[in-house]
Amino acid sequence: MRNNIHEIRRIITVSLDELSRRTGIDPPKLSRIQNDLIEPREDETRKIAAALRLSIKKVFPESQLKEAEGTNDGDEFFELQKMAHKSESEWKQFLNHIFPTLNSIIQGNKKSITLSVKEARLLYELVHQFAEKRRLI
């Protein structure tokens, strides 16, 4: 079954070893799945999509598996992909919107945050990737 694992891993900078850790599937088997040499079992398909925080259809476009209720639709993946190609001024605009709100919360001046769900997911993913790269989590 054709998949987008390699492209997704490249864009969100997740190594095969990291994906293995997240899924519990050993790296050689993940490599064979990624390279379309073997078909993943249903549970493996679900684990891989969940570990990448995407819907099954985004990772395995030809899959006939039904999504679990409440499954992530993968919007933040495409937001991250767009963010990766933003100009410096676009990054500054995004950060200038996010940082004052976060700073107010940190200083105790604000009890709630006004971010869209998409912004919150994107911020979560960026912080999560930062923490993973620095082995903080």
ZAMARGU-4260 file (C-alpha; in steps of 0.2 Angstrom, whole numbers, plus 5000, padded with zeros to 4 digits):
<rodrens>
0) 5000/5000/5000 | 5007/5017/4995 | 5011/5028/5009 | 5018/5045/5013 | 5029/5041/5028
5) 5045/5046/5021 | 5039/5063/5015 | 5030/5066/5032 | 5045/5061/5042 | 5056/5073/5032
10) 5045/5088/5034 | 5042/5086/5052 | 5060/5080/5055 | 5056/5064/5064 | 5069/5050/5062
15) 5065/5032/5059 | 5071/5028/5076 | 5060/5041/5084 | 5045/5034/5074 | 5050/5017/5080
20) 5050/5023/5098 | 5033/5031/5096 | 5025/5016/5088 | 5034/5001/5095 | 5037/4994/5078
25) 5056/4990/5075 | 5065/5001/5063 | 5069/4988/5050 | 5051/4984/5049 | 5046/5002/5048
30) 5059/5005/5034 | 5051/4990/5024 | 5033/4998/5027 | 5039/5015/5022 | 5048/5008/5006
35) 5032/4999/5001 | 5041/4982/5003 | 5028/4975/5015 | 5010/4979/5020 | 5007/4985/5038
40) 4995/4976/5048 | 4979/4986/5053 | 4986/4990/5071 | 5002/4995/5063 | 4994/5007/5051
45) 4984/5015/5065 | 5000/5016/5076 | 5010/5025/5062 | 4996/5037/5058 | 4994/5041/5077
50) 5012/5043/5080 | 5013/5056/5066 | 4998/5064/5072 | 4989/5062/5056 | 4974/5054/5049
55) 4976/5036/5041 | 4971/5044/5024 | 4985/5057/5025 | 4998/5044/5029 | 4991/5029/5019
60) 4980/5037/5005 | 4974/5021/4998 | 4969/5013/5015 | 4951/5008/5017 | 4952/5008/5036
65) 4940/5019/5045 | 4946/5032/5057 | 4944/5031/5075 | 4931/5044/5082 | 4940/5060/5086
70) 4955/5056/5076 | 4966/5071/5071 | 4962/5077/5053 | 4980/5082/5051 | 4977/5101/5048
75) 4992/5105/5059 | 5004/5095/5047 | 4999/5106/5033 | 5001/5121/5044 | 5018/5115/5049
80) 5023/5112/5031 | 5017/5130/5026 | 5027/5137/5042 | 5043/5128/5036 | 5042/5139/5020
85) 5037/5155/5028 | 5048/5170/5026 | 5057/5179/5041 | 5044/5192/5041 | 5029/5179/5041
90) 5038/5170/5056 | 5040/5187/5065 | 5021/5191/5062 | 5016/5174/5069 | 5028/5175/5084
95) 5023/5193/5088 | 5005/5186/5089 | 5009/5171/5100 | 5022/5178/5112 | 5013/5192/5120
100) 4998/5181/5125 | 5010/5167/5131 | 5020/5180/5141 | 5004/5187/5149 | 4999/5169/5155
105) 5017/5166/5161 | 5017/5182/5171 | 4999/5178/5178 | 4992/5193/5170 | 4980/5183/5159
110) 4970/5167/5164 | 4965/5162/5147 | 4973/5162/5130 | 4965/5168/5114 | 4971/5156/5100
115) 4962/5147/5087 | 4962/5128/5088 | 4973/5128/5073 | 4986/5140/5081 | 4985/5130/5097
120) 4989/5114/5088 | 5003/5122/5078 | 5011/5130/5094 | 5009/5113/5103 | 5018/5104/5088
125) 5032/5117/5087 | 5035/5116/5106 | 5034/5097/5105 | 5047/5096/5091 | 5058/5108/5100
130) 5057/5098/5116 | 5060/5081/5107 | 5075/5088/5098 | 5083/5093/5114 | 5078/5077/5122
135) 5067/5086/5135 | 5053/5074/5134
</rodrens>
